[in-house]
């Protein structure tokens, strides 16, 4: 066999070996709620690893297009801290738990603040309605008074004209 043919076979063999090794190195984590084949419901499964729990918690925090489920994420992180206290993910997980707790605290404060603002808004609306009614009634009174004053002015003018006529007749 020539060197060229042998080199082509070696390249194919090395390429196949690299692809096989890369395929063996990659792995796919199943979704956290799925049951692996061979396990039936009700049968105890082995304890999930710290990395599995961490990935489960992170998957519940949401991502592109997914909504975050903070309760499930916190539960997964809590299990990781309880079940694997020596885990390398423990410190990061504790930080994430504190952040999730802060998110809940902020939501609670924002909800109570929103409730307070809604109550204040309703009170302001009531006050505005009362003031508007008062203004409308005062405006109506002022219009009536203005009309009466116009009539009185017209009456005074007509009386003045009559008085001038009388003065001219008396002279």
HELIX and SHEET records of a PDB file:
HELIX    1   1 UNK A    3  UNK A   25  1                                  23    
HELIX    2   2 UNK A   50  UNK A   60  1                                  11    
HELIX    3   3 UNK A   70  UNK A   83  1                                  14    
HELIX    4   4 UNK A   90  UNK A  170  1                                  81    
END                                                                             
